Amino acid sequence: MTFGAPDTGDTAWLLVCTAMVLLMTPGLAFFYGGMVRSKSVLNMMMMSLSAIAVVWLLWLMFGYSMVFGDNFFGGWIGNPVQFAGLQDLLGGTYSGDAVSIPLVGTVPALVFAAFQAGFAMVTVALISGAVADRMRFVPWIVFAALWSVLVYFPVAHWVFSIDGLTSATGGWISNRLGAIDFAGGTAVEINAGMAGLVLALVVGNRAGWPRDPMRPHNLPAVMLGAGLLWFGWFGFNAGSALAADGVAAVALVNTLGAGAMSMAAWLVVEKVRDGKATSFGAASGVVAGLVAITPSCTSVTPIGAAGVGIAAGALCALAIGLKYRFGYDDSLDVVGVHLVGGVVGTLMIGLLASAHMPAGVDGLLYGGGFHQLWVQLVAVVVVMAYTGIVTVVIALAIKAVMGVRADAQHEADGLDEHEHAESAYDFAVGHGGSGGHGLFGKK
């Protein structure tokens, strides 16, 4: 981190991207909320939205420092007190002819901190989809806090903390291993997907699953959520360039292309397999493509991004059926979309990366050999193993201390009423007229 005058163009771009990334968590709330049954929609949305408060408090206190501080505890995390309270991001002169404030690259360090906080928030929120309709709200809050500290912050340090960006020494995956993960295929997507799988197994299957149909109750909300996510993802990926430049342009175009082609591939799979192409499939396909292009958006050409999207859309459409084969109730396909999509996108860097792109690396199909593919595979396996093990410990500890599963009757009635004393929809019907009563009372 340095001091100086921020570049106004880059700062304006990152301010906009920060707002776009922060919108992704409410967008996810609509996406997930529409997928569940009407009796638990508010609970589902609250699980997403609550991540904003939980993560921001931790991020402010020490989370940013754990991710972007100098290597600490053998490089497992960043120094948790180096930027505690964000105090070191506040000094300097903000006005006059001698503006000099803390910078990350060419943008104010405070803007960068808020931008990265949005990544942490949506990552935690993603996990909730795997345990929809059956996990109590307070244990979810405890899980979100512990998981942020013990899993997300360390893994994000390994991936996002670049040597010399905010501190002298950064994470080992990006700086020592040399894996490419531009905006979070490992730290966000694989991380959340693996945690969702573990939490779903610990909490258990929904009552009646898979025997009873559990269809999405509001497909327009799903489509709205997918649109908000796609909009926010341009900020997520292109904003990670930290500048309004050519790198951001490549990331933006590839984000558009991968999402579009993944949607098309998912719909083709649906049409061939089921005979119908659905709106639900279109929304899921878009998200699968966005997941896969997240790590690779500055590594592949626009043609390569189309290939990433097609692979992600087809493979994720097939992968969502694995839960029926293996008997785990991943309610909203966090595993099938985010874990599988994250793995696809991260590994395809090793195949489709082009040295003509900003990352400057050739994959196997561009004559680069197997090295980058091997490096990407190591990053995937390590993150999956670490996240899986630590999430098991967290989930089992919470289960032993306070329980995680909603009461059977509460689950049957719906969590909205029992966890929040609210209902998303008022189905009461007023009756009038038959007894000689008008709109305003007796005649």
Contacts in CASP RR format, 6 or more apart in sequence:
PFRMAT RR
TARGET T0000
AUTHOR 0000-0000-0000
METHOD contacts of the structure
MODEL  1
MTFGAPDTGDTAWLLVCTAMVLLMTPGLAFFYGGMVRSKSVLNMMMMSLS
AIAVVWLLWLMFGYSMVFGDNFFGGWIGNPVQFAGLQDLLGGTYSGDAVS
IPLVGTVPALVFAAFQAGFAMVTVALISGAVADRMRFVPWIVFAALWSVL
VYFPVAHWVFSIDGLTSATGGWISNRLGAIDFAGGTAVEINAGMAGLVLA
LVVGNRAGWPRDPMRPHNLPAVMLGAGLLWFGWFGFNAGSALAADGVAAV
ALVNTLGAGAMSMAAWLVVEKVRDGKATSFGAASGVVAGLVAITPSCTSV
TPIGAAGVGIAAGALCALAIGLKYRFGYDDSLDVVGVHLVGGVVGTLMIG
LLASAHMPAGVDGLLYGGGFHQLWVQLVAVVVVMAYTGIVTVVIALAIKA
VMGVRADAQHEADGLDEHEHAESAYDFAVGHGGSGGHGLFGKK
1 88 0 8 1.000
1 89 0 8 1.000
1 102 0 8 1.000
1 103 0 8 1.000
1 104 0 8 1.000
1 109 0 8 1.000
1 165 0 8 1.000
1 166 0 8 1.000
1 167 0 8 1.000
2 102 0 8 1.000
2 103 0 8 1.000
2 105 0 8 1.000
3 92 0 8 1.000
3 100 0 8 1.000
3 101 0 8 1.000
3 102 0 8 1.000
3 103 0 8 1.000
4 99 0 8 1.000
4 100 0 8 1.000
4 101 0 8 1.000
4 103 0 8 1.000
5 99 0 8 1.000
5 100 0 8 1.000
5 101 0 8 1.000
6 99 0 8 1.000
6 101 0 8 1.000
6 103 0 8 1.000
6 106 0 8 1.000
6 107 0 8 1.000
6 108 0 8 1.000
7 106 0 8 1.000
7 107 0 8 1.000
7 243 0 8 1.000
9 244 0 8 1.000
10 106 0 8 1.000
10 107 0 8 1.000
10 242 0 8 1.000
10 243 0 8 1.000
10 244 0 8 1.000
10 245 0 8 1.000
11 106 0 8 1.000
11 107 0 8 1.000
11 108 0 8 1.000
11 111 0 8 1.000
12 244 0 8 1.000
13 239 0 8 1.000
13 243 0 8 1.000
13 244 0 8 1.000
13 248 0 8 1.000
14 107 0 8 1.000
14 111 0 8 1.000
14 112 0 8 1.000
14 115 0 8 1.000
14 239 0 8 1.000
14 242 0 8 1.000
15 111 0 8 1.000
16 235 0 8 1.000
17 115 0 8 1.000
17 234 0 8 1.000
17 235 0 8 1.000
17 236 0 8 1.000
17 238 0 8 1.000
17 239 0 8 1.000
18 111 0 8 1.000
18 114 0 8 1.000
18 115 0 8 1.000
18 118 0 8 1.000
20 231 0 8 1.000
20 232 0 8 1.000
20 234 0 8 1.000
20 235 0 8 1.000
20 236 0 8 1.000
21 115 0 8 1.000
21 118 0 8 1.000
21 119 0 8 1.000
21 122 0 8 1.000
21 232 0 8 1.000
21 235 0 8 1.000
21 236 0 8 1.000
22 52 0 8 1.000
22 114 0 8 1.000
22 118 0 8 1.000
22 121 0 8 1.000
23 228 0 8 1.000
23 231 0 8 1.000
23 232 0 8 1.000
24 118 0 8 1.000
24 122 0 8 1.000
24 228 0 8 1.000
24 229 0 8 1.000
24 232 0 8 1.000
24 233 0 8 1.000
24 236 0 8 1.000
25 48 0 8 1.000
25 49 0 8 1.000
25 51 0 8 1.000
25 52 0 8 1.000
25 118 0 8 1.000
25 121 0 8 1.000
25 122 0 8 1.000
25 125 0 8 1.000
26 48 0 8 1.000
26 49 0 8 1.000
26 228 0 8 1.000
27 48 0 8 1.000
27 224 0 8 1.000
27 225 0 8 1.000
27 227 0 8 1.000
27 228 0 8 1.000
27 229 0 8 1.000
28 48 0 8 1.000
28 122 0 8 1.000
28 125 0 8 1.000
28 126 0 8 1.000
28 225 0 8 1.000
28 229 0 8 1.000
29 44 0 8 1.000
29 45 0 8 1.000
29 48 0 8 1.000
29 49 0 8 1.000
29 125 0 8 1.000
30 45 0 8 1.000
30 221 0 8 1.000
30 222 0 8 1.000
30 224 0 8 1.000
30 225 0 8 1.000
30 228 0 8 1.000
31 221 0 8 1.000
31 222 0 8 1.000
31 224 0 8 1.000
31 225 0 8 1.000
31 226 0 8 1.000
31 228 0 8 1.000
31 229 0 8 1.000
31 283 0 8 1.000
31 287 0 8 1.000
32 44 0 8 1.000
32 45 0 8 1.000
32 47 0 8 1.000
32 48 0 8 1.000
32 128 0 8 1.000
32 129 0 8 1.000
32 132 0 8 1.000
32 332 0 8 1.000
33 41 0 8 1.000
33 44 0 8 1.000
33 45 0 8 1.000
33 218 0 8 1.000
33 221 0 8 1.000
33 222 0 8 1.000
34 41 0 8 1.000
34 44 0 8 1.000
34 216 0 8 1.000
34 217 0 8 1.000
34 218 0 8 1.000
34 219 0 8 1.000
34 221 0 8 1.000
34 222 0 8 1.000
35 44 0 8 1.000
35 132 0 8 1.000
35 216 0 8 1.000
35 222 0 8 1.000
35 331 0 8 1.000
35 332 0 8 1.000
36 44 0 8 1.000
36 132 0 8 1.000
36 133 0 8 1.000
36 216 0 8 1.000
36 217 0 8 1.000
36 331 0 8 1.000
36 332 0 8 1.000
37 133 0 8 1.000
37 214 0 8 1.000
37 215 0 8 1.000
37 217 0 8 1.000
37 414 0 8 1.000
38 217 0 8 1.000
38 218 0 8 1.000
38 424 0 8 1.000
38 425 0 8 1.000
39 413 0 8 1.000
39 414 0 8 1.000
39 415 0 8 1.000
39 416 0 8 1.000
39 417 0 8 1.000
39 423 0 8 1.000
40 132 0 8 1.000
40 133 0 8 1.000
40 414 0 8 1.000
40 415 0 8 1.000
40 416 0 8 1.000
41 217 0 8 1.000
41 218 0 8 1.000
41 416 0 8 1.000
41 424 0 8 1.000
42 416 0 8 1.000
42 420 0 8 1.000
42 422 0 8 1.000
42 423 0 8 1.000
42 424 0 8 1.000
43 133 0 8 1.000
43 137 0 8 1.000
43 414 0 8 1.000
43 415 0 8 1.000
43 416 0 8 1.000
43 419 0 8 1.000
43 420 0 8 1.000
44 128 0 8 1.000
44 129 0 8 1.000
44 132 0 8 1.000
44 133 0 8 1.000
46 137 0 8 1.000
46 419 0 8 1.000
46 420 0 8 1.000
47 125 0 8 1.000
47 128 0 8 1.000
47 129 0 8 1.000
47 132 0 8 1.000
47 135 0 8 1.000
47 137 0 8 1.000
47 140 0 8 1.000
48 125 0 8 1.000
48 128 0 8 1.000
49 125 0 8 1.000
50 137 0 8 1.000
50 140 0 8 1.000
50 141 0 8 1.000
50 144 0 8 1.000
51 121 0 8 1.000
51 122 0 8 1.000
51 124 0 8 1.000
51 125 0 8 1.000
51 128 0 8 1.000
51 144 0 8 1.000
52 121 0 8 1.000
54 124 0 8 1.000
54 141 0 8 1.000
54 144 0 8 1.000
54 145 0 8 1.000
54 148 0 8 1.000
55 117 0 8 1.000
55 118 0 8 1.000
55 120 0 8 1.000
55 121 0 8 1.000
55 124 0 8 1.000
55 144 0 8 1.000
55 148 0 8 1.000
56 117 0 8 1.000
56 121 0 8 1.000
58 145 0 8 1.000
58 148 0 8 1.000
58 149 0 8 1.000
59 113 0 8 1.000
59 117 0 8 1.000
59 120 0 8 1.000
60 85 0 8 1.000
60 86 0 8 1.000
61 84 0 8 1.000
61 85 0 8 1.000
62 80 0 8 1.000
62 81 0 8 1.000
62 84 0 8 1.000
62 85 0 8 1.000
63 80 0 8 1.000
63 120 0 8 1.000
63 148 0 8 1.000
63 149 0 8 1.000
63 153 0 8 1.000
64 83 0 8 1.000
64 85 0 8 1.000
64 86 0 8 1.000
64 113 0 8 1.000
64 116 0 8 1.000
64 117 0 8 1.000
65 78 0 8 1.000
65 79 0 8 1.000
65 80 0 8 1.000
65 81 0 8 1.000
65 82 0 8 1.000
65 83 0 8 1.000
65 84 0 8 1.000
65 85 0 8 1.000
66 77 0 8 1.000
66 78 0 8 1.000
66 79 0 8 1.000
66 80 0 8 1.000
66 149 0 8 1.000
66 153 0 8 1.000
66 154 0 8 1.000
66 157 0 8 1.000
67 77 0 8 1.000
67 78 0 8 1.000
67 116 0 8 1.000
67 120 0 8 1.000
67 153 0 8 1.000
67 156 0 8 1.000
67 157 0 8 1.000
67 160 0 8 1.000
67 161 0 8 1.000
68 78 0 8 1.000
68 83 0 8 1.000
68 116 0 8 1.000
68 157 0 8 1.000
68 160 0 8 1.000
68 161 0 8 1.000
68 165 0 8 1.000
68 166 0 8 1.000
68 167 0 8 1.000
69 78 0 8 1.000
69 79 0 8 1.000
69 82 0 8 1.000
69 83 0 8 1.000
69 157 0 8 1.000
69 161 0 8 1.000
69 166 0 8 1.000
69 167 0 8 1.000
69 170 0 8 1.000
70 78 0 8 1.000
70 79 0 8 1.000
70 82 0 8 1.000
70 167 0 8 1.000
70 168 0 8 1.000
70 169 0 8 1.000
70 170 0 8 1.000
71 78 0 8 1.000
71 79 0 8 1.000
71 169 0 8 1.000
71 170 0 8 1.000
71 171 0 8 1.000
72 78 0 8 1.000
72 79 0 8 1.000
72 80 0 8 1.000
75 157 0 8 1.000
75 169 0 8 1.000
75 170 0 8 1.000
75 171 0 8 1.000
75 172 0 8 1.000
76 154 0 8 1.000
76 157 0 8 1.000
77 153 0 8 1.000
77 154 0 8 1.000
77 157 0 8 1.000
78 157 0 8 1.000
78 161 0 8 1.000
78 167 0 8 1.000
78 170 0 8 1.000
79 167 0 8 1.000
82 88 0 8 1.000
82 167 0 8 1.000
83 89 0 8 1.000
83 113 0 8 1.000
83 166 0 8 1.000
86 110 0 8 1.000
86 113 0 8 1.000
88 102 0 8 1.000
89 102 0 8 1.000
89 108 0 8 1.000
89 109 0 8 1.000
89 110 0 8 1.000
89 113 0 8 1.000
90 102 0 8 1.000
90 110 0 8 1.000
91 101 0 8 1.000
91 102 0 8 1.000
92 100 0 8 1.000
92 101 0 8 1.000
92 102 0 8 1.000
93 99 0 8 1.000
93 100 0 8 1.000
93 101 0 8 1.000
94 101 0 8 1.000
101 108 0 8 1.000
101 109 0 8 1.000
102 108 0 8 1.000
102 109 0 8 1.000
102 110 0 8 1.000
103 109 0 8 1.000
104 112 0 8 1.000
104 165 0 8 1.000
104 166 0 8 1.000
104 242 0 8 1.000
105 165 0 8 1.000
105 242 0 8 1.000
105 243 0 8 1.000
106 242 0 8 1.000
106 243 0 8 1.000
107 242 0 8 1.000
107 243 0 8 1.000
109 166 0 8 1.000
112 166 0 8 1.000
112 242 0 8 1.000
115 239 0 8 1.000
116 156 0 8 1.000
116 160 0 8 1.000
119 156 0 8 1.000
119 160 0 8 1.000
119 184 0 8 1.000
119 187 0 8 1.000
119 188 0 8 1.000
119 236 0 8 1.000
120 148 0 8 1.000
120 152 0 8 1.000
120 153 0 8 1.000
120 156 0 8 1.000
122 188 0 8 1.000
123 152 0 8 1.000
123 187 0 8 1.000
123 188 0 8 1.000
123 191 0 8 1.000
123 192 0 8 1.000
124 144 0 8 1.000
124 147 0 8 1.000
124 148 0 8 1.000
124 152 0 8 1.000
124 192 0 8 1.000
126 188 0 8 1.000
126 189 0 8 1.000
126 192 0 8 1.000
126 193 0 8 1.000
126 334 0 8 1.000
126 338 0 8 1.000
127 144 0 8 1.000
127 147 0 8 1.000
127 192 0 8 1.000
127 193 0 8 1.000
127 195 0 8 1.000
127 196 0 8 1.000
127 199 0 8 1.000
127 334 0 8 1.000
128 135 0 8 1.000
128 140 0 8 1.000
129 196 0 8 1.000
129 330 0 8 1.000
129 331 0 8 1.000
129 332 0 8 1.000
129 334 0 8 1.000
130 193 0 8 1.000
130 195 0 8 1.000
130 196 0 8 1.000
130 197 0 8 1.000
130 199 0 8 1.000
130 200 0 8 1.000
130 330 0 8 1.000
130 331 0 8 1.000
130 332 0 8 1.000
130 334 0 8 1.000
130 335 0 8 1.000
131 140 0 8 1.000
131 196 0 8 1.000
131 199 0 8 1.000
131 200 0 8 1.000
131 203 0 8 1.000
131 331 0 8 1.000
132 331 0 8 1.000
132 332 0 8 1.000
133 206 0 8 1.000
133 214 0 8 1.000
133 331 0 8 1.000
133 411 0 8 1.000
133 414 0 8 1.000
133 415 0 8 1.000
134 203 0 8 1.000
134 204 0 8 1.000
134 206 0 8 1.000
134 207 0 8 1.000
134 331 0 8 1.000
134 405 0 8 1.000
134 406 0 8 1.000
134 411 0 8 1.000
134 415 0 8 1.000
135 199 0 8 1.000
135 203 0 8 1.000
135 404 0 8 1.000
135 405 0 8 1.000
135 406 0 8 1.000
136 403 0 8 1.000
136 404 0 8 1.000
136 405 0 8 1.000
136 406 0 8 1.000
136 415 0 8 1.000
136 419 0 8 1.000
137 415 0 8 1.000
137 419 0 8 1.000
137 420 0 8 1.000
138 402 0 8 1.000
139 398 0 8 1.000
139 399 0 8 1.000
139 402 0 8 1.000
139 403 0 8 1.000
139 404 0 8 1.000
142 398 0 8 1.000
142 402 0 8 1.000
143 199 0 8 1.000
143 394 0 8 1.000
143 395 0 8 1.000
143 398 0 8 1.000
143 404 0 8 1.000
146 394 0 8 1.000
146 398 0 8 1.000
147 195 0 8 1.000
147 391 0 8 1.000
147 394 0 8 1.000
150 390 0 8 1.000
150 394 0 8 1.000
151 191 0 8 1.000
151 195 0 8 1.000
151 386 0 8 1.000
151 387 0 8 1.000
151 390 0 8 1.000
151 391 0 8 1.000
151 394 0 8 1.000
152 187 0 8 1.000
152 191 0 8 1.000
154 386 0 8 1.000
155 186 0 8 1.000
155 187 0 8 1.000
155 191 0 8 1.000
155 383 0 8 1.000
155 386 0 8 1.000
155 387 0 8 1.000
156 187 0 8 1.000
157 170 0 8 1.000
157 171 0 8 1.000
158 171 0 8 1.000
158 172 0 8 1.000
158 173 0 8 1.000
158 174 0 8 1.000
158 187 0 8 1.000
158 383 0 8 1.000
159 171 0 8 1.000
159 173 0 8 1.000
159 174 0 8 1.000
159 179 0 8 1.000
159 181 0 8 1.000
159 184 0 8 1.000
159 186 0 8 1.000
159 187 0 8 1.000
159 379 0 8 1.000
160 174 0 8 1.000
160 184 0 8 1.000
160 187 0 8 1.000
161 167 0 8 1.000
161 170 0 8 1.000
161 171 0 8 1.000
161 174 0 8 1.000
161 175 0 8 1.000
162 170 0 8 1.000
162 171 0 8 1.000
162 174 0 8 1.000
162 175 0 8 1.000
163 169 0 8 1.000
163 170 0 8 1.000
163 171 0 8 1.000
163 175 0 8 1.000
164 170 0 8 1.000
169 175 0 8 1.000
173 179 0 8 1.000
173 181 0 8 1.000
173 186 0 8 1.000
173 379 0 8 1.000
173 382 0 8 1.000
173 383 0 8 1.000
174 181 0 8 1.000
177 375 0 8 1.000
177 378 0 8 1.000
177 379 0 8 1.000
178 375 0 8 1.000
179 186 0 8 1.000
179 346 0 8 1.000
179 375 0 8 1.000
179 376 0 8 1.000
179 378 0 8 1.000
179 379 0 8 1.000
180 295 0 8 1.000
180 296 0 8 1.000
180 299 0 8 1.000
180 349 0 8 1.000
180 353 0 8 1.000
180 359 0 8 1.000
180 361 0 8 1.000
180 372 0 8 1.000
180 376 0 8 1.000
181 187 0 8 1.000
181 295 0 8 1.000
181 346 0 8 1.000
181 379 0 8 1.000
182 237 0 8 1.000
182 240 0 8 1.000
182 251 0 8 1.000
182 294 0 8 1.000
182 295 0 8 1.000
182 296 0 8 1.000
182 297 0 8 1.000
182 298 0 8 1.000
182 299 0 8 1.000
182 359 0 8 1.000
183 236 0 8 1.000
183 237 0 8 1.000
183 240 0 8 1.000
183 251 0 8 1.000
183 294 0 8 1.000
183 295 0 8 1.000
183 297 0 8 1.000
184 294 0 8 1.000
184 295 0 8 1.000
185 291 0 8 1.000
185 294 0 8 1.000
185 295 0 8 1.000
185 342 0 8 1.000
185 345 0 8 1.000
185 346 0 8 1.000
186 295 0 8 1.000
186 342 0 8 1.000
186 346 0 8 1.000
186 379 0 8 1.000
186 380 0 8 1.000
186 383 0 8 1.000
187 383 0 8 1.000
188 294 0 8 1.000
189 291 0 8 1.000
189 294 0 8 1.000
189 295 0 8 1.000
189 338 0 8 1.000
189 339 0 8 1.000
189 341 0 8 1.000
189 342 0 8 1.000
190 338 0 8 1.000
190 339 0 8 1.000
190 342 0 8 1.000
190 343 0 8 1.000
190 346 0 8 1.000
190 380 0 8 1.000
190 383 0 8 1.000
190 384 0 8 1.000
190 387 0 8 1.000
191 383 0 8 1.000
191 387 0 8 1.000
192 334 0 8 1.000
192 338 0 8 1.000
192 339 0 8 1.000
193 334 0 8 1.000
193 335 0 8 1.000
193 338 0 8 1.000
193 339 0 8 1.000
194 339 0 8 1.000
194 383 0 8 1.000
194 384 0 8 1.000
194 387 0 8 1.000
194 388 0 8 1.000
194 391 0 8 1.000
195 387 0 8 1.000
195 388 0 8 1.000
195 391 0 8 1.000
196 330 0 8 1.000
196 334 0 8 1.000
196 335 0 8 1.000
196 339 0 8 1.000
196 391 0 8 1.000
197 328 0 8 1.000
197 330 0 8 1.000
197 334 0 8 1.000
197 335 0 8 1.000
197 339 0 8 1.000
197 388 0 8 1.000
198 387 0 8 1.000
198 388 0 8 1.000
198 391 0 8 1.000
198 392 0 8 1.000
198 395 0 8 1.000
199 391 0 8 1.000
199 395 0 8 1.000
200 328 0 8 1.000
200 329 0 8 1.000
200 330 0 8 1.000
200 331 0 8 1.000
200 334 0 8 1.000
200 335 0 8 1.000
201 328 0 8 1.000
202 392 0 8 1.000
202 395 0 8 1.000
202 396 0 8 1.000
202 399 0 8 1.000
202 404 0 8 1.000
203 395 0 8 1.000
203 404 0 8 1.000
203 405 0 8 1.000
204 329 0 8 1.000
204 405 0 8 1.000
205 327 0 8 1.000
205 328 0 8 1.000
205 329 0 8 1.000
206 214 0 8 1.000
206 329 0 8 1.000
206 331 0 8 1.000
206 411 0 8 1.000
207 408 0 8 1.000
207 411 0 8 1.000
207 412 0 8 1.000
209 329 0 8 1.000
210 324 0 8 1.000
210 327 0 8 1.000
210 329 0 8 1.000
214 331 0 8 1.000
216 222 0 8 1.000
216 280 0 8 1.000
219 279 0 8 1.000
219 280 0 8 1.000
222 279 0 8 1.000
222 280 0 8 1.000
222 283 0 8 1.000
223 279 0 8 1.000
223 282 0 8 1.000
223 283 0 8 1.000
225 283 0 8 1.000
226 282 0 8 1.000
226 283 0 8 1.000
226 284 0 8 1.000
226 286 0 8 1.000
226 287 0 8 1.000
227 283 0 8 1.000
227 286 0 8 1.000
229 286 0 8 1.000
229 287 0 8 1.000
229 290 0 8 1.000
230 259 0 8 1.000
230 286 0 8 1.000
230 290 0 8 1.000
233 255 0 8 1.000
233 290 0 8 1.000
233 294 0 8 1.000
234 252 0 8 1.000
234 255 0 8 1.000
234 256 0 8 1.000
236 294 0 8 1.000
237 251 0 8 1.000
237 252 0 8 1.000
237 254 0 8 1.000
237 255 0 8 1.000
237 293 0 8 1.000
237 294 0 8 1.000
237 297 0 8 1.000
238 248 0 8 1.000
238 249 0 8 1.000
238 251 0 8 1.000
238 252 0 8 1.000
238 255 0 8 1.000
238 297 0 8 1.000
239 248 0 8 1.000
239 251 0 8 1.000
240 251 0 8 1.000
241 247 0 8 1.000
241 248 0 8 1.000
241 251 0 8 1.000
241 298 0 8 1.000
246 358 0 8 1.000
247 298 0 8 1.000
247 358 0 8 1.000
250 297 0 8 1.000
250 298 0 8 1.000
250 357 0 8 1.000
250 358 0 8 1.000
251 297 0 8 1.000
251 298 0 8 1.000
253 302 0 8 1.000
253 305 0 8 1.000
254 293 0 8 1.000
254 296 0 8 1.000
254 297 0 8 1.000
254 298 0 8 1.000
254 300 0 8 1.000
254 302 0 8 1.000
254 304 0 8 1.000
254 305 0 8 1.000
255 290 0 8 1.000
255 293 0 8 1.000
255 297 0 8 1.000
255 305 0 8 1.000
257 293 0 8 1.000
257 302 0 8 1.000
257 305 0 8 1.000
257 306 0 8 1.000
257 309 0 8 1.000
258 289 0 8 1.000
258 290 0 8 1.000
258 292 0 8 1.000
258 293 0 8 1.000
258 297 0 8 1.000
258 305 0 8 1.000
258 306 0 8 1.000
258 307 0 8 1.000
258 308 0 8 1.000
258 309 0 8 1.000
258 312 0 8 1.000
259 285 0 8 1.000
259 286 0 8 1.000
259 288 0 8 1.000
259 289 0 8 1.000
259 290 0 8 1.000
259 293 0 8 1.000
259 309 0 8 1.000
260 286 0 8 1.000
261 289 0 8 1.000
261 305 0 8 1.000
261 306 0 8 1.000
261 307 0 8 1.000
261 309 0 8 1.000
261 310 0 8 1.000
261 313 0 8 1.000
262 285 0 8 1.000
262 286 0 8 1.000
262 288 0 8 1.000
262 289 0 8 1.000
262 290 0 8 1.000
262 292 0 8 1.000
262 309 0 8 1.000
262 310 0 8 1.000
262 312 0 8 1.000
262 313 0 8 1.000
262 316 0 8 1.000
263 281 0 8 1.000
263 282 0 8 1.000
263 285 0 8 1.000
263 286 0 8 1.000
263 289 0 8 1.000
263 313 0 8 1.000
264 310 0 8 1.000
265 285 0 8 1.000
265 309 0 8 1.000
265 310 0 8 1.000
265 311 0 8 1.000
265 312 0 8 1.000
265 313 0 8 1.000
265 314 0 8 1.000
265 317 0 8 1.000
266 281 0 8 1.000
266 282 0 8 1.000
266 284 0 8 1.000
266 285 0 8 1.000
266 288 0 8 1.000
266 313 0 8 1.000
266 314 0 8 1.000
266 316 0 8 1.000
266 317 0 8 1.000
267 277 0 8 1.000
267 278 0 8 1.000
267 281 0 8 1.000
267 282 0 8 1.000
267 285 0 8 1.000
268 277 0 8 1.000
268 314 0 8 1.000
269 313 0 8 1.000
269 314 0 8 1.000
269 317 0 8 1.000
269 318 0 8 1.000
270 276 0 8 1.000
270 277 0 8 1.000
270 278 0 8 1.000
270 281 0 8 1.000
270 317 0 8 1.000
271 277 0 8 1.000
273 317 0 8 1.000
281 317 0 8 1.000
284 316 0 8 1.000
284 317 0 8 1.000
284 320 0 8 1.000
284 333 0 8 1.000
284 337 0 8 1.000
285 312 0 8 1.000
285 313 0 8 1.000
285 316 0 8 1.000
285 317 0 8 1.000
285 337 0 8 1.000
287 337 0 8 1.000
288 309 0 8 1.000
288 312 0 8 1.000
288 313 0 8 1.000
288 316 0 8 1.000
288 317 0 8 1.000
288 337 0 8 1.000
288 340 0 8 1.000
288 341 0 8 1.000
289 308 0 8 1.000
289 309 0 8 1.000
289 312 0 8 1.000
289 313 0 8 1.000
289 316 0 8 1.000
289 341 0 8 1.000
291 312 0 8 1.000
291 316 0 8 1.000
291 337 0 8 1.000
291 338 0 8 1.000
291 341 0 8 1.000
291 342 0 8 1.000
291 345 0 8 1.000
292 308 0 8 1.000
292 309 0 8 1.000
292 311 0 8 1.000
292 312 0 8 1.000
292 313 0 8 1.000
292 341 0 8 1.000
292 342 0 8 1.000
292 344 0 8 1.000
292 345 0 8 1.000
292 348 0 8 1.000
293 305 0 8 1.000
293 308 0 8 1.000
293 309 0 8 1.000
293 312 0 8 1.000
293 345 0 8 1.000
294 342 0 8 1.000
294 345 0 8 1.000
295 342 0 8 1.000
295 345 0 8 1.000
295 346 0 8 1.000
295 349 0 8 1.000
296 305 0 8 1.000
296 308 0 8 1.000
296 345 0 8 1.000
296 346 0 8 1.000
296 348 0 8 1.000
296 349 0 8 1.000
296 352 0 8 1.000
296 353 0 8 1.000
297 305 0 8 1.000
298 357 0 8 1.000
298 358 0 8 1.000
298 359 0 8 1.000
299 349 0 8 1.000
299 352 0 8 1.000
299 353 0 8 1.000
299 354 0 8 1.000
299 357 0 8 1.000
299 358 0 8 1.000
299 359 0 8 1.000
299 360 0 8 1.000
299 361 0 8 1.000
300 308 0 8 1.000
300 348 0 8 1.000
300 349 0 8 1.000
300 352 0 8 1.000
300 353 0 8 1.000
300 354 0 8 1.000
300 357 0 8 1.000
301 354 0 8 1.000
301 356 0 8 1.000
301 357 0 8 1.000
304 352 0 8 1.000
304 354 0 8 1.000
307 348 0 8 1.000
307 352 0 8 1.000
308 344 0 8 1.000
308 345 0 8 1.000
308 348 0 8 1.000
308 352 0 8 1.000
311 344 0 8 1.000
311 345 0 8 1.000
311 348 0 8 1.000
312 341 0 8 1.000
312 342 0 8 1.000
312 344 0 8 1.000
312 345 0 8 1.000
315 340 0 8 1.000
315 341 0 8 1.000
315 344 0 8 1.000
316 336 0 8 1.000
316 337 0 8 1.000
316 340 0 8 1.000
316 341 0 8 1.000
316 344 0 8 1.000
319 335 0 8 1.000
319 336 0 8 1.000
319 337 0 8 1.000
319 340 0 8 1.000
320 333 0 8 1.000
320 336 0 8 1.000
320 337 0 8 1.000
321 336 0 8 1.000
322 335 0 8 1.000
322 336 0 8 1.000
323 329 0 8 1.000
323 330 0 8 1.000
323 333 0 8 1.000
323 335 0 8 1.000
323 336 0 8 1.000
328 335 0 8 1.000
330 336 0 8 1.000
343 380 0 8 1.000
346 376 0 8 1.000
346 379 0 8 1.000
346 380 0 8 1.000
347 373 0 8 1.000
347 376 0 8 1.000
347 377 0 8 1.000
347 380 0 8 1.000
349 359 0 8 1.000
349 361 0 8 1.000
349 363 0 8 1.000
349 372 0 8 1.000
349 373 0 8 1.000
349 376 0 8 1.000
350 361 0 8 1.000
350 363 0 8 1.000
350 364 0 8 1.000
350 372 0 8 1.000
350 373 0 8 1.000
350 375 0 8 1.000
350 376 0 8 1.000
351 363 0 8 1.000
351 364 0 8 1.000
351 365 0 8 1.000
351 373 0 8 1.000
352 363 0 8 1.000
352 365 0 8 1.000
352 366 0 8 1.000
353 359 0 8 1.000
353 360 0 8 1.000
353 361 0 8 1.000
353 362 0 8 1.000
353 363 0 8 1.000
353 366 0 8 1.000
353 372 0 8 1.000
354 360 0 8 1.000
354 362 0 8 1.000
354 363 0 8 1.000
354 366 0 8 1.000
355 361 0 8 1.000
355 362 0 8 1.000
355 366 0 8 1.000
361 368 0 8 1.000
361 372 0 8 1.000
362 368 0 8 1.000
362 369 0 8 1.000
362 372 0 8 1.000
363 369 0 8 1.000
363 372 0 8 1.000
363 373 0 8 1.000
364 370 0 8 1.000
364 372 0 8 1.000
364 373 0 8 1.000
395 404 0 8 1.000
398 404 0 8 1.000
405 411 0 8 1.000
406 415 0 8 1.000
406 418 0 8 1.000
406 419 0 8 1.000
407 418 0 8 1.000
410 417 0 8 1.000
410 418 0 8 1.000
410 419 0 8 1.000
416 422 0 8 1.000
416 423 0 8 1.000
416 424 0 8 1.000
417 423 0 8 1.000
432 438 0 8 1.000
436 442 0 8 1.000
436 443 0 8 1.000
437 443 0 8 1.000
END
